[in-house]
């Protein structure tokens, strides 16, 4: 059975945190600013401030991304703690989503970068011998993704397989959770063949669909996963804004 008391508490916390997500007015405040330091100052006055905490105007792309990964891991842990026990394993696994692009890069033969030595997740993939690397992340929290090391295109599939295994067996067939999976699968299918100019319109369309699902998730465990999906879009969008300014400070402003 679903713990109703636990879901009522989680629902209240999720709705409160969803209300702290930035709206389009706040995003626009960031998008029209060219300099990174000014964009960060503007973000600190919006509902983006919890994502930009710890990011300094002197930070480069790697430092910005490391801080955002840390915030994502923290958010997933927080949401996991709100939910009934039977849902925590599958929710906690959502923290690994932000690691997939880097793992895919490494599995395709990418070289170890300096920042990986300082990252608590990636520094364990190599031995202490300079230039040496392990063949596969076979231990630790990323171990379920090990089969994808030989086929980097399967990282998302392996992540989903592990997520499915972690769902409560008696509760996995929840209509809204199934609908969320279908919405995400449709998005990934479209995104995989989209032109670069279509990427952000597709993300905005996904956000609209996810927001609709969240409003329907009353005392539904799926609400936690929908909220994390919406938050992932926020992280992705903020990352693009900040990294672009850090890497290409003279690039054109958003239209």
Backbone bond lengths (Angstrom), bond angles and torsions (degrees), N, CA, C in turn:
res aa  C-N    CA-C-N  psi(-1)  N-CA   C-N-CA  omega(-1)  CA-C   N-CA-C  phi
1 X - - - 1.458 - - 1.527 111.14 -
2 X 1.319 116.89 149.39 1.456 122.04 176.09 1.521 109.00 -78.73
3 X 1.332 117.02 134.29 1.456 121.45 177.89 1.522 108.76 -75.37
4 X 1.349 116.03 105.37 1.455 119.45 -175.44 1.520 111.83 -65.34
5 X 1.339 116.43 -42.60 1.467 118.83 -179.91 1.516 110.74 -59.50
6 X 1.338 116.19 -42.32 1.455 119.83 179.34 1.511 111.71 -64.43
7 X 1.334 117.24 -39.19 1.458 120.38 179.31 1.529 111.49 -69.54
8 X 1.311 117.55 -36.12 1.472 119.54 177.86 1.526 110.25 -62.42
9 X 1.321 116.53 -43.18 1.470 120.11 177.89 1.524 110.32 -64.26
10 X 1.347 116.02 -46.71 1.467 120.03 -179.67 1.517 111.13 -61.58
11 X 1.330 116.87 -41.34 1.465 120.66 179.94 1.520 110.80 -59.63
12 X 1.330 116.72 -44.52 1.464 120.43 179.74 1.520 111.05 -62.30
13 X 1.328 116.36 -43.97 1.461 120.04 -179.95 1.529 111.00 -66.57
14 X 1.331 117.21 -40.90 1.471 120.87 -178.96 1.519 111.24 -65.40
15 X 1.324 117.38 -43.20 1.460 119.95 178.82 1.521 110.85 -65.26
16 X 1.329 117.05 -37.66 1.461 119.99 177.97 1.527 110.73 -64.47
17 X 1.333 116.19 -44.97 1.465 119.02 -179.33 1.519 111.65 -70.88
18 X 1.320 117.51 -33.73 1.458 118.94 176.46 1.526 110.53 -64.01
19 X 1.325 116.68 -33.66 1.461 120.27 176.37 1.510 113.28 -67.83
20 X 1.326 116.77 -14.92 1.460 121.63 178.53 1.525 112.15 -93.13
21 X 1.323 117.16 -0.06 1.457 119.70 176.78 1.537 109.82 -74.23
22 X 1.317 118.59 146.48 1.465 121.23 -176.93 1.521 112.30 -69.07
23 X 1.324 116.38 148.00 1.463 120.66 173.66 1.526 108.97 -99.12
24 X 1.334 116.50 179.55 1.461 120.31 -174.91 1.531 112.24 -66.71
25 X 1.313 118.21 -29.63 1.470 120.73 177.27 1.522 109.78 -62.51
26 X 1.325 116.24 -43.65 1.465 119.96 -179.64 1.527 111.47 -69.44
27 X 1.320 116.86 -37.69 1.467 118.80 175.89 1.526 110.41 -61.85
28 X 1.309 116.23 -41.03 1.459 119.81 -178.89 1.526 111.48 -63.26
29 X 1.318 117.20 -32.89 1.467 120.62 177.49 1.520 111.28 -60.20
30 X 1.321 116.50 -33.04 1.467 121.03 179.64 1.523 110.62 -81.71
31 X 1.314 116.63 -42.16 1.462 121.45 -172.01 1.517 113.34 -64.43
32 X 1.323 118.48 -27.37 1.465 120.42 -176.57 1.518 112.80 -88.75
33 X 1.324 117.97 1.99 1.465 121.99 -179.09 1.522 109.54 -102.90
34 X 1.323 116.67 132.00 1.460 120.58 -175.78 1.524 112.85 -84.60
35 X 1.338 118.76 -44.31 1.457 121.44 -171.95 1.527 110.90 -83.03
36 X 1.332 116.10 142.63 1.456 121.43 -178.94 1.522 111.49 -61.83
37 X 1.325 118.09 -44.94 1.462 119.80 -176.72 1.521 111.12 -62.92
38 X 1.322 116.78 -37.44 1.464 120.14 179.09 1.529 110.74 -71.98
39 X 1.312 116.74 -37.00 1.466 120.05 177.82 1.524 110.71 -64.44
40 X 1.333 116.35 -40.39 1.466 120.37 177.53 1.523 111.09 -65.12
41 X 1.321 116.52 -41.80 1.468 120.29 177.47 1.524 110.24 -59.89
42 X 1.330 116.30 -42.99 1.460 119.80 179.59 1.526 110.85 -65.71
43 X 1.330 116.29 -40.79 1.466 120.44 -178.89 1.516 111.74 -63.87
44 X 1.329 116.92 -34.14 1.465 120.44 -179.38 1.516 111.91 -63.40
45 X 1.324 117.43 -20.61 1.458 121.03 178.61 1.515 113.16 -95.89
46 X 1.332 117.19 8.41 1.464 121.39 -179.11 1.524 109.40 -122.35
47 X 1.330 114.94 -176.34 1.463 119.96 177.53 1.532 112.46 -77.19
48 X 1.320 116.49 7.43 1.464 121.19 171.71 1.525 112.17 -87.60
49 X 1.327 116.91 -4.50 1.460 119.81 -170.88 1.531 113.11 -61.62
50 X 1.342 118.47 -31.38 1.464 118.51 -179.56 1.526 111.57 -72.36
51 X 1.354 117.64 -21.79 1.454 120.64 176.11 1.529 111.63 -83.26
52 X 1.325 117.26 -32.75 1.467 120.22 -176.98 1.521 112.84 -89.23
53 X 1.325 117.58 -5.23 1.469 119.88 178.37 1.520 109.90 -57.53
54 X 1.314 116.21 130.77 1.459 121.20 179.31 1.513 114.78 89.88
55 X 1.333 118.10 -5.27 1.473 121.23 177.38 1.518 108.46 -95.15
56 X 1.327 116.87 126.06 1.459 122.35 -178.95 1.525 110.10 -104.29
57 X 1.311 115.67 155.44 1.464 120.21 -177.41 1.528 112.40 -65.31
58 X 1.315 117.63 -19.97 1.463 121.04 178.56 1.525 112.77 -86.80
59 X 1.324 117.09 -7.05 1.461 120.73 -176.86 1.527 111.61 -67.71
60 X 1.327 114.79 144.14 1.454 120.36 173.45 1.511 110.63 -92.20
61 X 1.327 115.46 -174.28 1.463 120.44 -176.00 1.523 112.09 -59.78
62 X 1.339 117.64 -41.74 1.458 120.15 -177.11 1.524 111.23 -65.74
63 X 1.333 116.91 -41.01 1.469 119.84 179.38 1.529 111.10 -66.63
64 X 1.325 116.17 -40.15 1.469 120.12 178.45 1.523 110.02 -62.42
65 X 1.326 116.82 -46.93 1.455 120.07 -178.22 1.526 111.51 -66.50
66 X 1.330 117.17 -36.45 1.464 119.71 178.48 1.528 111.05 -63.16
67 X 1.341 116.42 -41.25 1.464 119.71 179.05 1.514 111.29 -66.57
68 X 1.327 117.51 -41.61 1.459 120.70 178.59 1.522 111.16 -65.00
69 X 1.323 117.80 -37.81 1.472 119.75 176.20 1.521 110.44 -63.38
70 X 1.321 115.92 -40.70 1.466 119.60 178.60 1.522 110.91 -62.75
71 X 1.322 117.07 -43.10 1.463 120.30 178.79 1.533 111.05 -64.71
72 X 1.322 117.13 -39.24 1.459 120.12 178.73 1.534 110.70 -62.71
73 X 1.319 115.59 -47.38 1.465 119.04 178.79 1.520 110.79 -58.61
74 X 1.335 116.25 -39.78 1.460 120.25 179.09 1.517 112.25 -65.70
75 X 1.339 116.81 -40.99 1.460 120.09 179.50 1.523 110.52 -64.29
76 X 1.324 117.19 -44.86 1.461 120.03 179.70 1.526 110.46 -60.31
77 X 1.320 116.76 -42.65 1.472 120.15 178.52 1.522 111.10 -62.80
78 X 1.325 116.67 -39.29 1.460 120.57 179.69 1.526 111.11 -65.05
79 X 1.327 116.92 -48.78 1.467 120.78 179.86 1.528 110.29 -62.60
80 X 1.322 117.02 -41.01 1.454 120.95 178.75 1.525 111.07 -57.48
81 X 1.320 116.34 -40.48 1.455 120.54 -179.08 1.517 114.33 -68.02
82 X 1.328 117.37 -20.87 1.469 120.32 179.55 1.527 112.41 -78.35
83 X 1.319 116.38 -25.72 1.464 121.07 -167.73 1.526 112.57 -87.79
84 X 1.350 116.45 157.60 1.465 120.16 173.27 1.523 111.26 -54.96
85 X 1.332 115.74 152.31 1.462 121.51 -171.19 1.527 112.66 -55.22
86 X 1.341 117.68 -39.71 1.458 119.39 -173.42 1.525 113.46 -66.00
87 X 1.338 117.59 -14.89 1.462 121.06 -179.36 1.524 113.09 -100.90
88 X 1.297 117.54 -4.77 1.465 119.01 -170.97 1.524 113.74 -71.22
89 X 1.321 117.76 -36.25 1.471 119.10 -178.68 1.522 111.35 -63.45
90 X 1.337 117.23 -43.98 1.468 119.88 -179.13 1.525 111.43 -70.27
91 X 1.321 117.09 -35.45 1.463 119.65 177.70 1.523 111.36 -69.68
92 X 1.318 116.60 -42.74 1.468 119.51 -179.95 1.520 111.43 -59.56
93 X 1.327 117.07 -33.13 1.457 121.27 -179.68 1.526 112.18 -65.45
94 X 1.332 117.38 -20.74 1.467 120.59 177.38 1.527 111.29 -63.83
95 X 1.314 117.31 -22.37 1.459 119.68 177.20 1.510 112.36 -61.83
96 X 1.333 117.43 -27.57 1.469 121.28 -178.44 1.516 112.98 -74.95
97 X 1.325 118.06 -13.74 1.463 120.01 -177.68 1.526 112.13 -57.99
98 X 1.328 115.98 -37.50 1.464 119.04 -175.54 1.519 111.83 -72.29
99 X 1.331 117.11 -12.48 1.461 120.57 179.90 1.529 112.14 -88.18
100 X 1.327 118.19 -15.51 1.468 120.31 -171.44 1.528 114.09 -59.47
101 X 1.357 119.78 -45.01 1.473 117.44 -179.51 1.524 113.59 -60.06
102 X 1.332 117.08 -40.62 1.468 119.57 -179.92 1.517 110.94 -68.18
103 X 1.329 116.83 -42.90 1.456 119.46 178.56 1.533 111.17 -62.31
104 X 1.318 116.07 -38.60 1.461 119.53 178.53 1.528 110.61 -64.46
105 X 1.320 115.97 -41.90 1.469 120.91 176.95 1.530 110.79 -58.99
106 X 1.319 117.10 -45.04 1.458 120.88 -178.57 1.525 111.06 -68.45
107 X 1.331 116.27 -41.76 1.461 119.61 -178.78 1.526 111.91 -64.74
108 X 1.332 116.63 -26.52 1.461 120.70 178.02 1.519 112.65 -83.42
109 X 1.333 115.68 6.58 1.453 119.90 176.27 1.508 114.98 101.12
110 X 1.317 117.69 8.13 1.455 120.78 178.47 1.520 111.90 -62.18
111 X 1.310 115.68 144.78 1.459 120.43 -178.15 1.523 111.39 -77.53
112 X 1.314 114.82 152.37 1.460 120.28 174.55 1.519 109.04 -64.11
113 X 1.313 117.03 128.57 1.450 122.17 178.58 1.526 109.85 -98.47
114 X 1.310 115.95 157.25 1.455 120.55 -174.22 1.521 112.51 -57.03
115 X 1.325 116.96 -41.46 1.451 119.67 -176.11 1.524 112.90 -64.51
116 X 1.332 116.98 -22.23 1.462 119.99 -179.19 1.520 111.95 -67.54
117 X 1.339 116.72 -25.58 1.462 120.43 178.20 1.523 111.42 -64.39
118 X 1.332 117.06 -25.91 1.457 121.05 -177.14 1.522 113.38 -99.39
119 X 1.331 116.74 -5.83 1.458 120.06 -177.32 1.527 109.74 -87.40
120 X 1.330 117.85 129.75 1.470 120.05 -176.81 1.520 114.01 -63.03
121 X 1.316 118.68 -22.34 1.458 121.47 179.58 1.522 111.60 -86.06
122 X 1.339 117.21 -47.55 1.458 120.81 -169.60 1.519 114.18 -87.67
123 X 1.317 117.54 -23.45 1.464 117.14 -177.35 1.531 111.50 -66.66
124 X 1.330 117.73 -20.54 1.451 120.51 179.01 1.519 114.29 -79.00
125 X 1.326 117.86 -3.46 1.454 120.62 -178.55 1.523 112.81 -83.40
126 X 1.322 116.55 -7.08 1.455 120.23 -179.58 1.516 110.15 -124.93
127 X 1.314 115.37 156.47 1.455 119.96 173.25 1.520 109.01 -79.15
128 X 1.318 116.92 178.14 1.464 120.88 179.93 1.525 112.27 -80.01
129 X 1.322 117.06 -3.39 1.465 119.85 179.81 1.522 108.87 -80.40
130 X 1.344 118.04 122.44 1.464 120.14 -179.47 1.531 111.37 -53.44
131 X 1.329 115.41 130.13 1.450 120.71 177.78 1.515 114.76 86.09
132 X 1.337 117.63 -9.21 1.460 119.59 -179.59 1.513 110.00 -90.80
133 X 1.323 115.50 152.75 1.456 120.59 178.63 1.518 109.38 -146.15
134 X 1.294 115.66 149.20 1.449 118.60 176.27 1.526 108.60 -76.36
135 X 1.320 117.20 156.43 1.442 119.59 -177.20 1.514 113.68 -76.66
136 X 1.334 117.29 -24.23 1.455 120.64 -175.36 1.521 108.80 -160.85
137 X 1.331 119.01 142.83 1.468 120.45 178.59 1.524 110.26 -75.82
138 X 1.302 117.42 82.42 1.461 121.77 -170.49 1.516 113.50 -89.95
139 X 1.299 118.58 -1.89 1.450 120.20 -177.71 1.519 109.89 -133.67
140 X 1.308 115.27 171.38 1.451 120.23 177.53 1.520 112.84 78.60
141 X 1.310 115.13 -165.94 1.460 120.79 -173.18 1.527 113.49 -68.18
142 X 1.335 117.79 -19.85 1.462 120.81 -177.96 1.524 113.39 -93.84
143 X 1.309 117.69 3.15 1.454 121.41 -176.51 1.533 114.02 -53.63
144 X 1.338 120.31 -37.44 1.469 118.94 179.45 1.528 113.96 -61.64
145 X 1.337 117.40 -17.10 1.456 120.62 -179.69 1.525 112.51 -89.47
146 X 1.322 117.30 -2.08 1.458 121.42 -175.75 1.524 113.99 -54.62
147 X 1.345 120.17 -38.87 1.477 118.78 -179.29 1.526 113.96 -58.95
148 X 1.336 117.56 -24.61 1.467 120.16 -178.12 1.521 112.41 -79.05
149 X 1.325 117.78 -9.55 1.469 119.87 -178.00 1.515 111.24 -60.21
150 X 1.309 116.58 -34.41 1.467 120.62 179.69 1.523 112.43 -83.92
151 X 1.315 117.40 -14.75 1.468 122.60 179.61 1.520 107.74 -140.63
152 X 1.339 118.29 82.43 1.469 122.14 -171.93 1.524 115.21 -57.59
153 X 1.329 117.55 -21.44 1.457 119.50 178.57 1.527 112.34 -70.71
154 X 1.320 117.34 -8.77 1.457 121.28 -175.67 1.527 113.90 -101.23
155 X 1.322 117.96 9.37 1.468 118.40 -177.87 1.528 111.97 -60.11
156 X 1.321 117.94 -45.61 1.456 119.75 -179.56 1.530 110.41 -65.92
157 X 1.325 117.37 -39.11 1.464 120.54 178.81 1.526 110.96 -63.86
158 X 1.333 116.97 -41.04 1.460 119.77 178.54 1.529 110.81 -68.47
159 X 1.331 115.70 -36.92 1.471 117.98 176.79 1.523 109.51 -61.26
160 X 1.316 116.41 -46.41 1.464 119.12 -177.48 1.526 111.69 -65.46
161 X 1.323 117.55 -38.61 1.460 120.47 178.71 1.525 110.65 -59.75
162 X 1.332 116.52 -42.66 1.468 120.12 178.35 1.520 110.83 -67.92
163 X 1.334 116.40 -39.10 1.471 120.24 177.58 1.524 110.62 -60.15
164 X 1.324 116.04 -43.77 1.463 120.30 178.88 1.520 111.09 -62.29
165 X 1.333 116.61 -40.83 1.464 120.21 178.84 1.526 111.56 -62.49
166 X 1.319 116.72 -30.43 1.459 120.64 -176.55 1.535 113.79 -84.03
167 X 1.317 117.14 -14.41 1.459 119.37 178.88 1.524 110.27 -65.65
168 X 1.345 117.18 146.45 1.473 119.09 175.17 1.523 109.84 -59.93
169 X 1.301 117.26 125.89 1.461 121.03 -174.94 1.523 112.88 -58.00
170 X 1.332 116.70 -39.89 1.460 120.00 -176.72 1.520 113.00 -81.91
171 X 1.340 116.79 -8.35 1.462 119.99 -174.00 1.522 112.77 -121.94
172 X 1.313 117.99 2.17 1.464 120.49 -172.63 1.530 112.53 -66.89
173 X 1.336 117.35 -32.13 1.465 120.40 -176.49 1.523 110.83 -85.36
174 X 1.323 115.97 66.51 1.456 122.03 177.14 1.525 107.49 -101.10
175 X 1.316 118.32 124.92 1.477 120.32 -173.48 1.522 113.99 -52.21
176 X 1.327 117.75 -44.25 1.458 119.09 -177.03 1.528 111.37 -68.59
177 X 1.317 116.74 -33.80 1.462 119.98 176.64 1.518 109.95 -67.19
178 X 1.319 116.58 -40.01 1.467 120.14 176.55 1.528 110.74 -65.04
179 X 1.319 116.68 -37.97 1.457 120.18 178.52 1.531 110.74 -66.30
180 X 1.323 116.70 -40.28 1.467 120.26 176.77 1.523 109.93 -59.67
181 X 1.314 117.17 -45.80 1.466 120.21 178.90 1.517 111.23 -59.50
182 X 1.332 116.48 -41.75 1.469 120.13 -179.93 1.521 111.30 -65.22
183 X 1.336 117.15 -42.15 1.472 121.54 179.09 1.525 110.39 -61.24
184 X 1.328 117.17 -44.27 1.462 120.67 -179.22 1.529 110.99 -67.97
185 X 1.311 116.96 -39.71 1.463 119.45 178.36 1.528 111.00 -63.44
186 X 1.319 117.27 -40.91 1.463 120.86 177.51 1.525 110.76 -62.72
187 X 1.327 115.23 -41.55 1.470 119.10 179.40 1.526 110.91 -63.19
188 X 1.331 117.48 -47.85 1.465 120.61 -178.43 1.524 111.38 -62.67
189 X 1.340 116.70 -36.82 1.463 119.71 179.04 1.521 110.96 -64.90
190 X 1.327 117.00 -42.73 1.462 121.03 177.77 1.522 111.24 -68.88
191 X 1.320 115.66 -41.74 1.457 120.67 -175.84 1.530 111.04 -65.26
192 X 1.331 115.69 -33.46 1.459 119.61 -176.96 1.514 113.78 -66.29
193 X 1.323 117.86 -22.27 1.465 121.11 -179.23 1.530 112.85 -116.46
194 X 1.331 116.74 5.72 1.465 120.39 -175.47 1.530 111.66 -78.17
195 X 1.313 115.47 151.63 1.459 121.28 172.11 1.523 108.67 -74.08
196 X 1.341 117.61 155.03 1.470 119.56 -179.87 1.525 113.34 -53.39
197 X 1.319 117.60 -35.55 1.464 120.41 -178.85 1.523 112.98 -68.81
198 X 1.328 116.44 -15.16 1.463 120.68 -178.63 1.519 113.11 -95.02
199 X 1.324 117.27 -6.64 1.466 119.56 -171.59 1.521 113.05 -64.10
200 X 1.331 117.61 -47.54 1.459 118.61 -178.00 1.519 112.69 -73.14
201 X 1.334 120.34 -38.07 1.476 118.22 171.94 1.522 112.83 -57.97
202 X 1.335 117.81 -37.26 1.450 120.30 177.65 1.529 111.19 -66.47
203 X 1.322 116.33 -38.85 1.466 118.95 177.53 1.526 111.14 -65.28
204 X 1.332 116.30 -40.13 1.470 119.16 179.06 1.534 110.65 -65.46
205 X 1.323 116.52 -39.11 1.466 119.63 177.30 1.524 110.52 -63.89
206 X 1.333 116.68 -39.09 1.460 120.41 177.25 1.523 110.48 -63.46
207 X 1.317 116.91 -41.53 1.462 120.27 179.85 1.530 111.13 -60.51
208 X 1.314 117.14 -41.35 1.468 120.69 178.71 1.526 110.40 -61.83
209 X 1.312 116.85 -43.68 1.462 120.22 -179.37 1.524 111.29 -67.13
210 X 1.330 116.59 -40.20 1.464 119.90 178.74 1.524 111.38 -66.16
211 X 1.326 116.84 -40.00 1.459 120.26 178.80 1.524 110.59 -61.59
212 X 1.322 116.90 -38.16 1.460 120.89 177.41 1.526 110.68 -64.56
213 X 1.326 116.86 -42.39 1.460 120.43 177.59 1.519 111.27 -63.09
214 X 1.312 116.97 -39.82 1.463 120.10 -178.43 1.525 110.95 -63.84
215 X 1.316 116.58 -40.33 1.467 119.82 179.72 1.534 111.27 -64.21
216 X 1.324 116.65 -27.41 1.469 120.51 -179.71 1.526 112.56 -85.97
217 X 1.323 117.76 -10.63 1.468 121.45 -172.73 1.522 111.24 -87.75
218 X 1.315 116.54 69.71 1.461 121.83 179.04 1.519 108.66 -90.16
219 X 1.330 116.27 119.23 1.465 122.49 -176.57 1.522 111.75 49.94
220 X 1.323 114.51 42.55 1.461 122.08 -178.64 1.523 108.19 -121.65
221 X 1.331 118.61 126.94 1.469 119.84 179.46 1.523 113.61 -56.57
222 X 1.335 116.72 -25.20 1.458 119.90 -179.75 1.519 112.16 -61.75
223 X 1.333 117.89 -21.83 1.461 120.88 -178.41 1.523 111.77 -56.52
224 X 1.322 116.37 -37.62 1.465 119.29 -178.51 1.521 111.31 -64.97
225 X 1.321 117.04 -40.34 1.460 120.54 179.61 1.529 111.24 -70.82
226 X 1.329 116.79 -38.00 1.466 119.77 177.49 1.524 110.07 -64.41
227 X 1.325 116.90 -42.88 1.461 120.14 178.62 1.529 110.89 -60.66
228 X 1.317 117.54 -43.17 1.462 119.81 178.41 1.523 111.54 -64.80
229 X 1.324 117.40 -35.81 1.468 119.90 176.88 1.523 110.61 -64.19
230 X 1.326 117.31 -42.96 1.467 121.04 176.97 1.526 110.37 -63.28
231 X 1.317 116.76 -41.69 1.467 120.38 179.86 1.519 111.35 -66.26
232 X 1.335 116.72 -35.05 1.465 120.13 177.07 1.517 111.20 -62.22
233 X 1.334 116.83 -38.04 1.466 120.21 176.07 1.526 110.48 -64.34
234 X 1.322 117.23 -38.59 1.468 120.15 176.93 1.521 111.11 -62.60
235 X 1.331 116.60 -44.97 1.470 120.32 -179.77 1.521 110.43 -62.47
236 X 1.325 116.04 -44.04 1.465 120.29 -179.54 1.525 111.04 -61.62
237 X 1.311 116.06 -42.98 1.470 120.42 -178.46 1.529 110.63 -67.70
238 X 1.327 116.88 -43.60 1.459 119.92 179.74 1.525 110.76 -66.27
239 X 1.314 116.82 -40.68 1.461 120.32 177.21 1.518 110.38 -56.15
240 X 1.340 117.14 -45.94 1.460 120.82 -179.28 1.528 110.98 -60.77
241 X 1.327 116.81 -42.76 1.466 120.57 -178.77 1.525 111.70 -65.39
242 X 1.325 116.98 -45.30 1.462 120.30 -174.78 1.525 112.38 -76.64
243 X 1.324 116.50 -43.68 1.466 119.27 -178.46 1.523 110.62 -65.72
244 X 1.318 116.99 -37.93 1.471 119.41 177.43 1.522 110.75 -59.61
245 X 1.307 117.24 -42.00 1.465 120.56 -179.38 1.521 111.97 -70.96
246 X 1.323 116.38 -35.95 1.462 119.86 179.41 1.523 111.59 -71.51
247 X 1.318 116.72 -35.18 1.467 121.08 -174.73 1.524 112.99 -92.03
248 X 1.334 115.92 -38.73 1.469 121.39 -178.37 1.527 109.12 -127.77
249 X 1.319 117.00 73.71 1.466 120.15 -173.89 1.528 114.33 -61.81
250 X 1.301 118.16 -17.97 1.466 121.15 -178.66 1.535 112.18 -104.65
251 X 1.325 116.56 11.84 1.467 119.12 -179.22 1.523 110.43 -68.67
252 X 1.328 117.62 156.82 1.476 120.44 -179.03 1.524 111.30 -62.91
253 X 1.316 115.44 151.96 1.466 121.38 175.95 1.517 110.02 -72.57
254 X 1.339 115.18 160.32 1.463 119.78 176.84 1.508 109.80 -64.50
255 X 1.325 115.22 145.12 1.460 120.31 179.11 1.507 110.81 -76.94
